[in-house]
Amino acid sequence: MAVVDVAALHQQLDFLDGHEEFLEKVKPVMSDLVRNLENLPFTSLGKGTLPVFKNCIISINRFEEYIETVERESLLEVLYGLGEVVGLSRESEFAEEWRGDW
C-alpha cells in the first residue's frame, strides 16, 4: 500500500521563493494543493493526482502577472517536488500542460 509522506509534502512549501506580493497570492493556493494531496486515498496516487495539480495550476494562472523568472523556477520546482512525493515523474513535465504564460 502506498503512503504519502505528509511531512515531505509540507516541506516542499518551504522552497517557494519570490517577491512578497507573489508569495501572498500563491502560498494559499499551494497550501490547498498540499491539503488536497494529503487527503487523497492511496489508490489515487500517481496519475490519479493529476486533476488536483490541474486545478492548482489553473488557479495560479490568475496570478501570472506576478510571476517572473525566479517565481516561475521556484513554483515549478515545488510543483514537481510535490509530484514526486505522490508518485509522479518529474520528467513527465505534467505542469506544462496547464500553465499559462508564466
N, C-alpha and C positions, 0 to 999 in steps of 0.2 A: 504494500500500500504506500502510495506517495504521500509525503507530508511536506507542507510548505514551511520553510524556516521563517517564521514571523519576524524574528529579530533581524534577519538579513533583509527582509522587505523594508522595515523601518529604517535600517541603516542607510539604505540607498538614498533616502531623502536628504541625508546629511551632505550628499555630493552635489546638490543643486547649487548653482553659482550664477551670479549675475547682478545686475542693478537691482536695488531695493524695490523699485516700482514693479519690475518683472516678478521678483520673488513674492511680493504681496499678492499678486494675481494668480500665480501658477501654483504656489505651495498648497493652497486649499484643494485644488483640482488633483494634484499629485497625492495628497493625503487621502482623498476619496478613492483614488485608484488603489492605493495600498490597502485600505479597508475592504474594498470590494474583492481584491485578490485573496486576502486572508480569510474571507468568508465563503469563498468558492468551495464546493465539495471536491475532494481529491480526484474524483473521476473527471473533473473539468480541467485539470492541469494540462499544460502543453497547449496545443492548438485551441482547446476549449476556452482559453483565457483571451483569445483574440478579440471577441466582442467587447470585453471590458477595456482593453487597450484602445480599441477604436473609439469608444465613447469618450475616453480621456483625451485622446489626441484631437478629436474634433472639437472638444471644449477648449483646448489650448489654442487651437487655430484662431479663436476670437481675439487672442492677445498677440497676434503676430507682429504688430507694430512695436512691441516691447522686446522683441527677440532679435538680438544681434548675434554676431559670431560666438561670443563667449556663452551666451544663454543657449543658443542652438546646440553647441557641442555638449554643454552640461546636461541639457534636457535629454538629448539622445543617449548620452552615456547612462543616465539614470533609467530611462525607459528600457534600454537594452539590458541593463543590470537587473532590473526588476523582472524582465522577461526570462533571463537565465535562471533566476530563483524559482520561477514557476514552470520551468521546463521548455522554454522557447530558445531556439538557437539565435545568437546574435547575428550570425551570417545571413539569416533569413531577411534581415532588414525590414521587419514587419511594419515599423513605424512609417516608412516611406510611402506606403500605400494610402495613408490618410492625412499626412501632414500637409499643411498649406505651403505658402511661400516663405517659410522660415527655414 
